[in-house]
Amino acid sequence: MYKIRVILDTKEDVIRTLLVEDNVNLESLHNSISKAFGFEGQEMASFYKTDDEWNQGEEIPLFNMAEAGEEISMQTCILKDTLIQENDKLIYVYDFLNMWTFYVDVVEISLEKRNDLPKIILEVGEIPKEAPEKEFIADNPNEKDDDDEFDIFDDFNFNEY
């Protein structure tokens, strides 16, 4: 059994802690999270692997997007194989038009078996009516980077060749 804390990325604390079986796939976790936060679960969603600093990594989409059908999806990823130990993390994005973003963290893994799972065991905060606005900031291309390994080519005249 997994105890999973799910935190909505918003200014106010909006947290749900869930108990889920360890052998469910991520599609089941997606359904449990969307239900815990009052969503119908009908929108596209993805999990993203992440490190301890929440840097976004490989995407695990709701549906297999590969033409050959061999790519990763929530249906093919089992919870205990994806989140192997306590403190393992995922980023969960629900509804790509509104970009509801959640931080998913394994709080505890136990061998206890229960028949009432999935179950919400803690609810903190109210879900806002609208998703928090996301700000995506790109690096400034005019800003000088002191560690630019291509500085040696700045004075090179490529027109000579």
C-alpha positions as CSV (number, residue, x, y, z in Angstrom):
1,M,0.0,0.0,0.0
2,Y,1.2,3.5,-0.9
3,K,0.5,6.7,1.0
4,I,0.8,9.5,-1.6
5,R,0.7,13.2,-0.9
6,V,-0.6,15.3,-3.9
7,I,-0.1,19.0,-3.7
8,L,-1.7,21.4,-6.2
9,D,0.7,24.0,-7.5
10,T,-1.0,27.2,-6.2
11,K,-0.4,30.0,-3.7
12,E,-2.8,28.5,-1.1
13,D,-2.2,25.1,0.3
14,V,-4.3,22.5,-1.5
15,I,-3.3,19.0,-0.5
16,R,-4.8,15.5,-0.7
17,T,-3.2,12.4,0.8
18,L,-4.3,9.2,-0.7
19,L,-3.9,5.5,0.1
20,V,-3.6,3.3,-3.0
21,E,-2.7,-0.3,-3.7
22,D,0.9,-0.8,-4.9
23,N,0.0,-2.9,-7.9
24,V,-2.3,-0.4,-9.7
25,N,-1.2,1.3,-12.9
26,L,-0.7,5.1,-13.2
27,E,-4.1,5.4,-15.0
28,S,-5.7,4.3,-11.8
29,L,-3.6,6.8,-9.8
30,H,-4.7,9.5,-12.3
31,N,-8.3,8.6,-11.7
32,S,-7.9,8.7,-7.9
33,I,-6.1,12.1,-8.1
34,S,-8.6,13.7,-10.4
35,K,-11.5,12.5,-8.3
36,A,-9.8,13.6,-5.0
37,F,-9.6,17.1,-6.4
38,G,-13.1,17.2,-7.8
39,F,-12.4,16.7,-11.5
40,E,-14.3,14.3,-13.7
41,G,-11.1,12.8,-15.1
42,Q,-12.2,13.3,-18.7
43,E,-9.3,15.6,-19.7
44,M,-5.9,14.7,-21.1
45,A,-3.3,14.3,-18.4
46,S,0.3,13.2,-18.0
47,F,2.7,12.3,-15.3
48,Y,6.3,13.4,-15.5
49,K,9.2,11.7,-13.9
50,T,11.2,14.1,-11.7
51,D,14.2,14.3,-9.4
52,D,14.3,15.6,-5.8
53,E,14.3,19.2,-7.0
54,W,11.1,18.6,-9.1
55,N,12.9,19.0,-12.4
56,Q,10.6,17.7,-15.1
57,G,11.8,14.6,-16.9
58,E,10.3,11.8,-19.1
59,E,6.5,12.1,-19.8
60,I,4.1,9.3,-19.1
61,P,1.0,10.2,-21.0
62,L,-2.5,9.0,-20.4
63,F,-2.6,7.2,-23.7
64,N,0.1,5.6,-25.8
65,M,1.0,8.1,-28.4
66,A,3.3,5.9,-30.5
67,E,2.3,4.6,-33.9
68,A,3.7,1.1,-33.2
69,G,2.0,1.0,-29.8
70,E,5.3,0.3,-27.9
71,E,5.7,3.6,-26.1
72,I,5.1,4.3,-22.4
73,S,1.6,5.2,-21.1
74,M,-0.2,5.3,-17.8
75,Q,-1.8,1.9,-18.6
76,T,1.6,0.2,-18.9
77,C,3.3,1.8,-15.8
78,I,2.7,0.0,-12.5
79,L,2.9,2.2,-9.4
80,K,5.4,0.0,-7.5
81,D,7.7,-0.1,-10.6
82,T,7.5,3.6,-11.2
83,L,7.7,5.0,-7.7
84,I,10.0,2.4,-6.1
85,Q,10.8,4.0,-2.8
86,E,9.6,6.5,-0.3
87,N,10.1,10.1,-1.3
88,D,10.0,9.2,-5.0
89,K,8.2,12.0,-6.9
90,L,6.2,12.7,-10.1
91,I,4.7,15.8,-11.5
92,Y,1.1,15.4,-12.7
93,V,-0.5,17.7,-15.2
94,Y,-4.3,17.5,-15.7
95,D,-6.2,19.3,-18.5
96,F,-3.6,20.8,-20.8
97,L,-5.8,23.7,-21.6
98,N,-5.9,24.8,-18.0
99,M,-2.6,23.2,-16.9
100,W,-3.6,22.1,-13.4
101,T,-0.2,21.0,-12.0
102,F,0.3,18.8,-9.0
103,Y,3.3,17.5,-7.1
104,V,3.0,13.8,-6.3
105,D,5.2,12.4,-3.5
106,V,5.4,9.0,-1.9
107,V,5.1,9.5,1.8
108,E,5.0,5.9,2.9
109,I,5.1,2.4,1.5
110,S,3.8,-0.5,3.6
111,L,2.9,-4.1,3.2
112,E,-0.5,-3.6,4.8
113,K,-3.4,-4.8,2.7
114,R,-6.8,-3.0,2.7
115,N,-10.0,-3.6,0.9
116,D,-11.2,0.0,1.0
117,L,-8.6,1.5,-1.5
118,P,-8.2,4.0,-3.0
119,K,-9.1,6.2,-0.2
120,I,-8.5,9.9,0.7
121,I,-7.2,10.2,4.2
122,L,-6.4,13.9,4.3
123,E,-7.9,17.0,2.7
124,V,-6.4,20.4,3.1
125,G,-7.6,23.5,1.3
126,E,-10.1,24.3,-1.3
127,I,-9.6,23.9,-5.0
128,P,-9.7,27.3,-6.8
129,K,-12.4,27.8,-9.4
130,E,-9.7,28.3,-12.1
131,A,-6.3,26.8,-12.5
132,P,-3.4,29.1,-11.4
133,E,-1.9,30.9,-14.3
134,K,1.5,29.5,-15.4
135,E,4.4,31.7,-16.3
136,F,6.8,30.2,-18.8
137,I,10.0,32.1,-18.9
138,A,12.6,31.4,-21.6
139,D,16.2,32.3,-21.3
140,N,17.0,35.7,-22.8
141,P,19.0,35.0,-26.0
142,N,20.7,38.5,-25.7
143,E,22.0,37.8,-22.2
144,K,25.7,36.9,-22.1
145,D,26.5,33.5,-20.6
146,D,29.9,33.4,-19.0
147,D,30.2,29.7,-19.5
148,D,29.4,29.7,-23.2
149,E,31.7,27.1,-24.8
150,F,31.2,28.7,-28.2
151,D,32.7,32.1,-27.3
152,I,35.7,31.2,-29.4
153,F,33.6,31.4,-32.6
154,D,32.3,34.9,-31.9
155,D,35.2,36.6,-33.7
156,F,35.5,34.0,-36.4
157,N,34.6,35.2,-39.9
158,F,32.5,32.5,-41.4
159,N,32.1,34.4,-44.7
160,E,35.7,33.5,-45.6
161,Y,34.7,29.9,-46.3
